[in-house]
Amino acid sequence: MKNNFMPLLAEMESYASIHNVPIINRESGQLLQAVTAAANPSSILEIGTAIGYSTLLLAANMVPGGQITTIEQDDQRILVAKQFLAQAGVLNQIEIIAGNAGEVISRLNGSFDLVFIDAAKGQYLDYLEKVMDKLSPGAIVIADNVLFRGWVLDHQATPRRFRTIVKRLKAYLDFVTNDARFDTVIHQIGDGMAVSRYQGEANIL
């Protein structure tokens, strides 16, 4: 992480707290940075921009000259994200697309070396299925909040209003841990983070 970003990240954390905007927690953010730096991606897709906090973490750890495509459906959050990312001096490397991620992903062209999923929790598997034909060989897919308050691993009763989300997150984890095209590690930090390396279609046989 570039040291000159630290004050801005602190400002973003304060904004998120005041305005009740969900952003990645610090521990998970450190893992996101480490995985991104190791993957050395030049093309990143982020599903769920919010105010651009994780976008900045990604931008700080990709290859110089890399590009990020990020999707957000909240217009106000897009405006705030653009302001913060402009302050960081990275906005020229970032394309923010307004809209529903499930619809936007299908329209995207090109391929991605890294995908970060942090949007509607019940749609993770749908997002992954729609982006799979756009993954470059060896691409990394990172999904945040996959353990969802511990209920995904806890066999005790999930509150009724969260049961669908928990069921769908379990389906996502089942897919990325059992499909031969992915090699996945689930990190029990923060709210849970799954890091999956795409092995390619040849491994499905």
N, C-alpha and C positions, 0 to 999 in steps of 0.2 A: 504494500500500500504506500502510495506517495504521501509523504508527511504533510504536504501542503493541503491534502484533502481532509485531514483530521478535523480541523475546526469546522469545515463545512458539514462533514458527517455528523458532528455533534449538534450543529444547528438543525439538521434534518431530523435527527432523533427527537429534539425538542419540539419541532413542528408536529411530528407524528404523534407525540404524546398529547400535546395540547388539542389537536384536531381529531384525535382518535382514528388515525390512519394506521392500519397494520403494516409493519415492516419487519424484515428478517431480524432476529435477535443477534446480539453480538457474537455469541459462541457459534451459531450457525453461519453467521456472516464470515467468520474467520475460516471455517471449513470451505465455504463457497469460494473465498479468495484463493485458498491453497489448491483446491481442485482446478480452478480456472488457470492459475499460474502454471501448474503442472501440465495441463492439457495444451497450453500455448495456442489457444484458438484465434483464428483470424476472422471468423464469421460466427456470430452468436445470435440466437433467438431467445428472447425473454418473454414469457407469457405471464403478464401481470406487472405493469410498470409501477403502479401507485405513484409515489412522489419522486421516483428515480433513485432511491437509496441503494437498492441492490444493483441497479443499472450502473451506478458509479463504481461499486465494488467490482463489477465485471469489467468495466472499461479500464480500471486501474491495473488489471491483471491480464489483459489480453495482449496480443502482439502489437507493437507499434504500427499504427495505420489500420488496425482491425476495425470491423464494423459490427454494430449491434442493431438488430431489428427488435423492437419491443412493442407489445400490444397492451392497450389499456382502453376500457370502455367509459371511464369517468372523465368527462371533459375538464372539470375543475382540477382534478389530479394531474392531468396532462399539462395544463398551464403551469402548475407549481413545479412539476418535474422539469419542464423546459427551463424554468428560471434557475433551478438549482444546477442543472447540468450545464447551462451556459456559464454560471459562476465558476464551475469546475474547469471550463475550457474544453469540454469533450462533446458538446452538443453536435458539432459537425461530423462526429463519427457515429451518430445515433439517429435512427429513423424511428419515430414514434407513430404507430398506426392506431387510430381511434376505431374502436368497434368490438364486437363480440369475438373473442379469441377463436371459438369453434368455427366461426365463419371465415375469419381472416386467414387462419393457418392454411386452409385449403387453396387460397388464392396466391399464396407466396411462391416465388420462383427461387431458383438457386438451391444451394445446400448449406448446412450448418455444421460447424465443428463442435458446438456446445449448445445445449438447450437447457434453460432454467425455467422450471414450472413452479409458479407461485400465484395462482389465480383461484378460480372456483374449485374447491377441493373435490366436489362430486364429479368434476369433468376431467380429471387427470388422465384417465385411460383413453377417453375420447381425444384429448389433445395429442397424446402420444401416438395413437393410431393414425391421426391425420398428418403428423409430422414425420413419420417413419420413412417415407419415400424421399424425404429431404435431408436425411442424415448422411453426412460424409462417413467414409470408412473409419472406424475407431472413434466416432463421435461420442461425447459424454452427455448424458441426460441427467440433470439434477432436479429432484422434486422435493420441495420443502413441505413441512407440516404433515408428513405421511403417517405419523403415529397419532396425530390429532388428540392431544390432551391425554394420551396413554390409552384411549379406548380401543385403538386398533389392535393392540396386543393384549389388552385386559379382557378376560372372558366374562367379567361381570356385566350386568345389564347397562347398555348405553342409554342415556336419556332419549326419549322417543323422538324429539325434534332433531337429533343428530344421527339417528340410526341409518338413514340413507347415505349420508356423507361417509360414515364409518364403513358401511358395506362396500361402497364404491372405492374407497381408499384401499381396503383389503383386496379388492379385485385388481387394482393397479399393482400393488405389491406382489400379488400372486403371479401376475403376468410377467413383470420384469425379473422375478426370481426364478421362474420356471421355463420361460421361453428361451430356447437355445441361442437366439440372436443377441441376448443381453447377458452381461456379467455384472451382477449387482451387489453392492454392499449397503446395508441399512445402518446408518449411524444414529444411535440413541442419544442425540444431543438436542438441546432446544425442544422443539416439538417433533423431532424426527426428520431425518433427511436421507433420501435414497439417492445413491450415486451409481448410475448404470453406464457401462461401456457397451456401445453398439458393435457387435461382432460381424454384422453383415448377414445378408440373406442366405449365404452358403451354409451357415450353421444351422439352418432350420431342418436340413435333411438328416 
